[in-house]
Amino acid sequence: MTKIFLSSMALCSLLLGVTIDGTGYGSEPDAKKSALDDLSHTISSVVASDYRSYVVTEGADYHKKVEQLITIKSELPILGAKYRYDAPSGMMIASLESDTALPLYVSKLNDFKNELNSLQKTIATAKTSEEKYALYELMLSLCNAYQKHEIVALMLGYKRDEALSLTQSDIQSKMIALSQNITSIELASKIVAANFKEKNIFVYPPTTNGSNEITPFANVFKETLGASLNQASTPVSSQYSLIGNYEVSTDGIFLTYNLCDTSNNNLKSSSLFLKKEAYANLRATPNNLTFDEEIEQGKNKLSSTLKVDLSIQDFGSRNLLLKNKQDVQLIAKSNHQAYVYMVGHVLHDKEKFSYLVELQDGGNDERFVYTLGASDVNRPIMLPLHFEVSEPFGYESLQLFASTVYPVELPICKMKEGYCVISGEPKEVVIKTRGLKAKKQEEQKAEATLSFTTVGK
């Protein structure tokens, strides 16, 4: 059984009531969508940082449970949000209050439990493997939705009475035993696509638990699946998101795609098991798991009222796959006036290094530091830096570091082939950069990470 414990300080704050805000700008419909996205992201940040005192124990599955938390935190559903729109400034504030929102989440959790109990009884009377598989697929979707809603409910003060009697791993095992003999990505993508007839869907490449890297398998599956669907060109122009996750075993891959609306509600799912021969010539396991773990663990240790975010215009920050010659515009957002600098990490198969990113024109340290002023607070700000995707291709990561105090202490770097390179392996640089000491007692620090994979086509 899973047991979750919360530190006494965090528990007291929950019992006193919680209000979480998200902000967006633009016309009222656009600002509302942006505010909901920001609210979900804010909750994700709290899950990753303020909930670092959770201790999750389930025997040998401890690490797996932590990875699942990291994976689902970016897709959290919003229920009962309140909105305030200021037409002159175009600013929308979406607020989630525990007093009014928590009952909605508790009601939803109870609905999920009742549906799951009913499905378990139905499965017991199912006569064919096809009937059982379809019921298990529905149960897996409900378990996924339950877990996401429970995370938000726990933040709002929910007291879990008991865990679900059937876990996602249990259901996956039963589905694998019943699965078809799927030996090609083409067949797998057609089976998945058959469940999603909606229009204007943005298809994300699937990722593994604990990593943001888009593997060659994930890239090919996304492209093959997308060809069979009515696709949107960007997340911001879509009505639905199709978000995939997979687990690699010795026998093959168990893959699940969830269809979500703009409020991150899970509408339906499709799951299947691919035999190893289906992706025999494609790497499916991420190469940079230890780097991703270091990034996540380090962020979780930060304690600050300062919060920053980094994304790509029109594409956000989730499951990023960038193509050759694609123009990329970076967007930064902070809840306080701050001074920011950026460290890039190149994690390609053939070369790995870290560098200090030039954010603007200027001499000496000025080119590396950008100021987010008082008028920029809670607004998405285009950084002067933008780039075009080009060779060499592979996995990369950008870390945005923010401070409320100037001057900012920068890591030492030396120019080499157009990069101001920081000595050491990327994982070592992450640790060293975080270790830079605050110069003043009142200094607040924050960090945001943007990971992406670039491909030739």
C-alpha positions, 0 to 999 in steps of 0.5 A, a space after each residue: 500500500 502507498 503511504 504519503 506523509 507531509 511535513 507538519 509545516 506544509 500540513 498546517 498551511 493546507 489546513 489553513 486553506 489554499 489559494 493558487 493563482 494563474 495569470 494570462 494576457 490577451 483577449 478574454 478567451 485567450 487570456 482565460 486559456 493562458 491563465 488556466 495553463 499558468 495555474 496548472 504550471 503553478 500547481 506543478 511547481 508546488 508539487 515538485 518543490 513544496 511537496 518535496 517533504 512527501 515520503 512515498 514508500 511502496 517497497 521496491 517501487 519507491 523510485 517508480 512512484 516518484 517518477 510517475 509523480 514527475 511525469 503527471 504533474 504537468 497535466 493536472 486538471 483544474 476544477 472550480 477555478 474563479 476568474 477575474 478579467 481586466 479588459 484595459 490591461 488584458 489580464 486574466 487571473 484564474 484562482 483555485 480556492 480550497 474552500 470551493 474547489 476541494 469538494 469538487 475534487 473529492 466528488 470527482 475522486 469518489 466518482 472514479 472509485 465507484 466507476 472502477 469498482 463497477 468495472 471490476 465487477 463487469 470484467 468478472 463476467 466478460 466472456 472474450 479477451 477483446 471485451 476484457 481488454 477494452 474494460 481494462 483500457 477504460 480502467 487504466 484511463 480512470 486510474 490515470 485521471 484519479 491520480 491526477 485529481 488526487 494530486 491537486 486534492 492533496 494540495 488543497 487539503 484532501 485527507 486520503 482515506 485509502 488507496 485504490 485497490 487496483 494499481 496502474 501496474 496491475 492493470 497494465 500486466 493484465 492488458 499485456 497478457 491479453 494484448 494483440 501480437 503488435 509487431 510494427 509501429 504502423 499497426 500500433 499507431 493505427 490501433 491508437 488512432 482509431 480511438 481518437 476521431 476528434 479534430 484539431 488535436 496536437 500530438 505530443 511525442 511519448 516520453 518515458 517516466 523520469 525523462 524529458 528526452 524524445 527518443 528515436 522510437 518516440 519521434 517515429 511513433 509520434 510522426 506515424 500516429 499524427 499522419 492518421 489524425 486531424 492534427 493541430 500545428 501548435 499546442 496553442 491552436 489546438 482544442 485537444 492534446 494527445 499526451 503519450 507515456 511508455 514503459 520499456 521492459 525486457 519483452 517490449 513497450 507498454 504505451 498509453 496515449 491520453 486525450 486531454 481538453 484545454 483544462 487538462 481533463 483526461 477524456 479517454 485513453 488508448 493503450 497497447 503493448 509493442 513487441 521488441 521487433 516493432 522498434 528493433 532498429 530504434 532506441 527507446 531508452 533515454 540516454 540522459 536519465 541521470 542528468 534529468 534526475 539531477 535537474 529535477 532533484 536540484 529544483 526540488 531543493 529550492 525554497 523561495 517565493 521567487 518563481 520563474 518559468 521558461 517556454 517556447 512561443 506557441 509550443 510551451 515546455 512539454 515534450 518538446 521536439 524541434 525540427 531542422 530550421 525551425 525558428 525558436 523564440 524563448 519566453 520567460 516569466 517571473 512573479 517578481 522583478 528579477 535578474 536572469 541568466 541561462 546555462 545551456 547543456 548539449 547532451 548529444 550522443 557524440 558530444 556533451 558540454 555546457 555553456 553560458 548563453 548570451 541573452 543580449 548584446 553587450 560587453 562582459 557580463 552584460 550580455 549574459 544577464 537580462 532584467 525582468 523589470 517591475 512591468 514584466 511581473 507575471 507577464 510572458 516576456 520574449 527574451 532577445 535570444 532566439 535561434 534556428 534549429 540546425 545540426 548537430 541534432 540531439 537532446 539539449 536542456 536550458 536552465 534559467 537562473 533568477 535572482 532578486 539581487 544584482 550583480 548576479 554571480 555567473 559561472 566562469 566560461 571561456 569562448 570556444 567555437 562560438 560558445 562560452 563553454 563552462 568546464 566539466 561534464 553537464 551534470 557536474 556543471 548543474 551541481 556547480 552552478 547551483 552551488 553559487 552562494 547568495 551574496 546577500 541575506 535577502 536574496 531570493 533565487 529560482 530556477 526553470 528548465 526547458 528540455 528539448 530534442 532536435 531532429 533533422 526531419 
